[in-house]
Each structure stands twice: as structure tokens, then as C-alpha cells.
Amino acid sequence: MTNAAPAAKPAKAQANPEKKTTGLVGEMVEIVKTVVYALLIALVLRVILFQPYTIPSASDEPNLYRGDYIIVTKWSYGWSHHSIPFSPPLFSGRIFFTPPKRGDIIVFKLPSSGHIDFIKRLVGLPGDRIQLKNGQLYINDKPVAEKPLGMSMGDLPDGWQQVKLLQETNPEGRSYKIQLSPRYENAGDTGVYVVPPHCYFMMGDNRDNSLDSRFDSGLSPDDPKLGGCTWNSALDAKVGDQEGVGFVPEENLVGRAALVLLSWNTGADEQHPGGASIFKPWTWFTEARPSRFFKVLH
């Protein structure tokens, strides 16, 4: 009688290294696709709808303070190549342009650089005559109505000092607060600025601590960055030769400041920074200014 042959041992399943590698590559491709889609969506939202900005200076007190984190609506005035990050010269002019309204707080590209973001209030429209006399704004030879609101503290060139608060009401009936220094006047008496076509005149609400359209951009008269917003150099005799914004070309408008979303204390003034820091997470809470959260801008 013959002995039965021993049963064959079942073969061990062996991993297929090629299949494992293919699966890993597929997962990586999906991750990359997800990241790319997310970045594209964020880019579209940033270009077309909204863009956040942080206020770095005191030039728009008492309405915007250093450390305010604001939301800007990009569709308010249509779109130009400045609506796109880094302002690539893909096209000229504006698409679906809607003219801005006097009194809007606007983010725009500084004409002298074409890349630096500035934020000021729109004071002068194309064709307007703008002048300041003894610190009071005149539009088309008529004084803009002012209402005293008392004294407060503000950030001026010499530091944190007392300021006069005023409510200014423009010819369209829009009211907003401005502040003036009782003893330090910065370009409070000017010549008459005639705003060229397709150009705008911007000013900070902190009138004695703002480099704005009262001051020459420093560009030569034929510089293409001016966008046709030619400057009368005779105006410099009244305000000095420091460089500012000059007239802002229509193409340089980026969007309208609509909301203070969040806000943090960033120090007493520009000479004494402090407060919240990205490297000190606890200050995100201890230096927050909740009273300024979700503040609608007028």
C-alpha cells in the first residue's frame, strides 16, 4: 500500500510592488488636484468678489485704525488688471466699470509704484475743483459742512495726541468722521486742484497725518503710470515737495472697503509698535478689539 503524498502547502500571497506604487501615485495626484482646485477657487474669489487687507497706518483714523482687518468688495467698480495679484498687464482699462461714489473708502494701487496698495476716502471726482482752507475742505468752491464732535486722542506725526473730531457731510449728503490736529497742520491750506478726466482725488480722514492726493506722486509728467492724470507742479508751493499720491487713475482702483471684520491693538502709534504679534498666539486674544469686529464702513 502506497503512502499518500503530503498535501501541498498553500502558496503565500505576495504583494505586488507595482500595484502598491501605482496606488500611492494615484493618491498623491488626487491630493495635488484638490490643492490646485482649492487655490483656483480662492484666486477666483479674491479677484472677483472679496479681498482682505490689514490697515498698516493711522492715516484713516478715526474710521480705520492700525491693526484693523478689513474686507474689500472687488466688484464695486468693475475689474482692471490691478484686480489680479501682482497686477500683470494682461489688459488695459476696466471691465464692467461702475463709477465710484464720493465718500467711498477705496483701496487703490499707488500710481508711483503700480503695486503698493493704498486706502483713502474719495473726495474729488473728475472735473471737480478741490481745495483746503484753514483745514476745511472745499469742493467746487463751496465749503463742505462740518459739525464739531469734541476732542479725542489720535495718532499724529508727533505721536499720540489730542485731536479735534468733526463730522463732515459731503455735497451728496454722506456723513463721516474726520480728525484734525489743534496745533499741527499738514497741508491745511492748498491751491485749487482740478481733477482730470478718469482720475480721482483721495484724502485720509486723519487729515494732518495722511500723504494723499494733496501731494505730488513724484512721477514725471509724461510717465505712463499717471494714466493721463497730469499734475500742476505749481500746487507744490503750498504743501511742500514731499511725495504723496497725486491724482489716482481710474484703472488703479481695486475695490471698496466695506467692513472691518476683525481688529487687534498693534501699539500706541507708528513709532511705538507692539500689541498683537503673529509669533505670540496669546496676544491674538489679549490684544483683540471686539468693539471693532464686524464694523460696517461708511
C-alpha positions in Angstrom: 0.0 0.0 0.0 1.5 3.2 -1.0 1.6 6.2 1.2 -0.4 9.3 0.2 1.7 12.2 -1.0 1.8 15.1 1.5 -0.7 17.8 0.9 0.8 20.8 -0.9 1.1 23.9 1.3 -0.9 26.8 0.2 1.2 29.5 -1.6 1.7 32.7 0.4 0.1 35.7 -1.3 2.8 38.1 -2.3 2.3 41.9 -2.5 2.6 43.4 -6.0 5.1 46.3 -5.6 4.0 47.7 -8.9 0.3 47.9 -7.8 1.3 49.5 -4.4 3.4 52.2 -6.2 0.6 52.9 -8.6 -1.9 53.3 -5.7 0.5 55.8 -3.9 1.0 57.8 -7.0 -2.8 58.0 -7.6 -3.3 59.2 -4.0 -0.6 61.9 -4.5 -2.2 63.0 -7.8 -5.6 63.4 -6.0 -4.1 65.4 -3.2 -2.4 67.7 -5.7 -5.6 68.1 -7.7 -7.5 69.0 -4.5 -4.9 71.6 -3.5 -4.9 73.1 -7.0 -8.7 73.3 -7.2 -8.8 75.0 -3.7 -6.2 77.5 -4.8 -8.0 78.3 -8.0 -11.3 78.8 -6.1 -9.5 81.1 -3.6 -7.9 83.0 -6.5 -11.3 83.5 -8.3 -12.9 84.7 -5.1 -10.1 87.0 -4.4 -10.1 88.5 -7.9 -13.8 88.7 -8.5 -15.6 89.0 -5.1 -13.7 89.9 -1.9 -10.1 90.6 -0.7 -8.9 91.0 2.9 -6.5 93.8 3.9 -4.8 94.8 7.1 -4.6 98.5 7.9 -0.9 99.4 8.4 -1.1 103.1 9.3 -3.1 105.8 11.1 -4.0 107.9 8.0 -7.7 107.0 8.1 -8.4 107.5 11.8 -11.0 107.8 13.3 -12.7 105.3 10.9 -9.9 102.9 10.3 -7.1 102.0 12.9 -3.8 100.3 12.6 -4.5 96.6 13.1 -8.0 96.6 11.5 -8.6 93.6 9.3 -10.9 94.7 6.5 -12.9 93.2 3.7 -12.9 94.9 0.3 -15.5 94.2 -2.4 -13.8 93.8 -5.7 -16.9 94.0 -7.9 -17.9 97.6 -6.8 -16.1 99.4 -9.7 -15.6 96.5 -12.1 -12.2 95.0 -12.7 -8.8 96.1 -14.1 -5.5 94.2 -14.3 -4.9 95.6 -10.8 -7.7 93.3 -9.6 -5.3 90.4 -10.2 -2.5 89.6 -7.8 0.8 91.3 -8.8 -1.1 93.4 -11.4 0.0 91.6 -14.6 -0.5 93.8 -17.7 -3.0 91.4 -19.3 -5.3 94.1 -20.5 -5.9 97.8 -20.1 -9.0 99.8 -18.9 -11.8 98.4 -16.7 -14.3 95.7 -17.3 -18.0 96.3 -16.3 -16.9 99.7 -14.8 -19.2 101.4 -12.3 -18.0 104.8 -11.3 -17.2 105.2 -7.6 -19.2 107.5 -5.3 -17.9 110.4 -3.5 -17.2 109.4 0.1 -16.3 105.8 -0.6 -13.3 104.4 1.2 -11.3 102.9 -1.6 -8.3 100.6 -1.9 -6.1 101.5 -5.0 -2.7 101.0 -6.4 -0.3 103.8 -5.6 0.4 105.5 -9.0 4.1 105.9 -8.4 4.6 102.1 -8.0 1.7 100.4 -9.6 1.9 97.6 -7.0 1.6 99.1 -3.5 -1.9 99.2 -2.0 -3.2 102.4 -0.5 -6.5 103.1 1.1 -8.1 106.6 1.3 -11.5 108.2 1.1 -12.7 109.5 -2.3 -13.1 113.3 -2.1 -12.9 114.6 -5.7 -14.5 113.3 -8.9 -13.3 114.0 -12.4 -13.8 117.7 -13.2 -14.1 118.8 -9.5 -12.2 121.7 -8.0 -10.7 120.7 -4.7 -9.1 123.0 -2.1 -8.4 123.2 1.6 -8.6 126.5 3.5 -7.7 126.6 7.2 -8.1 122.8 7.3 -11.7 122.9 5.8 -12.4 121.1 2.6 -13.9 123.0 -0.3 -15.5 121.2 -3.3 -16.2 123.2 -6.4 -15.6 126.5 -4.4 -18.1 125.6 -1.7 -17.2 124.6 1.9 -18.1 121.1 3.0 -20.3 121.2 6.0 -18.6 120.4 9.3 -20.1 119.6 12.8 -17.8 119.6 15.9 -17.9 116.3 17.8 -15.5 117.2 20.6 -11.9 116.2 21.4 -10.3 112.7 21.4 -6.9 111.1 21.1 -5.3 110.3 17.7 -2.1 109.2 16.0 -0.3 112.3 14.6 3.2 112.7 13.2 4.5 113.6 16.6 2.8 110.6 18.3 -0.4 110.0 20.2 -2.0 113.4 20.9 -5.3 115.2 21.3 -7.3 115.7 18.1 -10.5 117.6 17.1 -13.3 115.3 15.9 -15.6 116.6 13.2 -18.5 115.2 11.2 -18.0 116.1 7.6 -21.1 115.9 5.2 -20.3 116.0 1.5 -22.5 117.5 -1.2 -24.2 114.1 -1.8 -25.3 114.1 1.9 -22.9 111.3 3.1 -21.5 111.9 6.6 -18.4 110.5 8.2 -15.9 111.5 10.9 -12.6 113.2 10.3 -9.9 114.3 12.8 -7.7 117.4 12.9 -4.7 118.4 15.0 -5.3 121.5 17.1 -1.7 122.6 16.7 -0.1 120.7 13.9 -1.4 121.4 10.4 -0.4 119.3 7.4 -1.4 120.8 4.1 -4.4 122.5 5.6 -4.1 125.4 3.1 -3.7 124.4 -0.5 -4.1 125.6 -4.1 -7.0 124.6 -6.2 -6.7 121.0 -7.6 -8.7 120.5 -10.8 -9.3 116.7 -11.1 -8.6 115.5 -14.7 -10.9 113.1 -16.6 -10.9 109.5 -15.5 -8.9 110.5 -12.3 -9.8 110.8 -8.6 -8.7 112.8 -5.6 -8.2 110.8 -2.4 -7.7 112.0 1.2 -7.2 110.3 4.5 -9.7 111.1 7.3 -6.8 111.8 9.6 -6.2 115.0 7.7 -3.0 116.0 9.5 -1.3 112.6 9.2 -2.0 111.5 5.7 0.1 111.5 2.5 -2.6 111.6 -0.1 -3.8 113.4 -3.3 -2.7 116.8 -1.9 0.9 115.8 -2.6 2.6 115.1 -5.9 3.2 111.5 -6.9 6.8 112.3 -7.8 6.4 111.0 -11.4 7.5 112.9 -14.4 4.5 114.5 -16.4 4.9 112.0 -19.3 5.1 108.9 -17.1 2.6 106.3 -18.4 1.9 105.3 -14.7 0.0 108.6 -14.4 -2.7 107.3 -16.8 -3.3 110.8 -18.1 -3.7 112.2 -14.5 -1.3 115.2 -15.1 -0.2 117.3 -12.2 0.2 121.0 -11.9 3.6 121.4 -10.1 2.7 124.9 -9.0 0.5 123.3 -6.4 3.6 122.0 -4.6 4.5 125.5 -3.4 1.6 125.4 -0.9 2.1 122.0 0.5 5.8 121.3 0.1 7.7 118.8 -2.1 7.2 115.6 -0.2 5.9 112.8 -2.3 2.4 111.5 -1.9 -0.4 110.0 -4.0 -1.3 112.7 -6.6 -4.4 112.0 -8.7 -5.4 108.3 -8.9 -6.1 106.9 -12.4 -9.4 105.1 -12.8 -7.5 102.0 -13.8 -5.8 101.9 -10.4 -9.0 101.4 -8.3 -9.0 98.0 -6.7 -12.2 97.9 -4.6 -14.4 99.5 -1.9 -13.7 98.9 1.8 -16.9 97.6 3.2 -16.3 96.0 6.6 -13.9 95.8 9.5 -14.0 92.1 10.1 -11.6 91.8 13.0 -9.2 94.2 14.8 -6.1 94.0 17.1 -4.2 96.5 19.0 -0.8 97.0 17.3 0.8 99.6 19.6 0.4 103.1 20.7 1.5 104.7 17.4 3.7 104.0 14.4 6.8 105.0 16.4 5.9 102.5 19.2 4.6 99.3 17.6 3.5 96.5 19.9 0.4 94.6 20.9 -0.7 91.6 18.9 2.0 89.5 17.2 1.8 86.5 14.9 4.6 85.0 17.0 2.8 85.4 20.3 -0.5 83.4 19.9 -1.9 84.5 23.3 -1.9 88.2 22.1 -4.4 87.2 19.4 -6.9 87.1 22.3 -5.5 89.6 24.8 -4.9 92.3 22.2 -8.2 91.9 20.3 -10.5 94.8 19.9 -14.0 93.2 19.9 -15.8 96.6 19.8 -14.5 97.0 16.2 -15.4 93.5 15.0 -18.0 93.4 12.1 -18.0 97.3 11.8 -19.7 98.4 8.6 -17.7 101.2 6.9 -19.5 104.4 5.7 
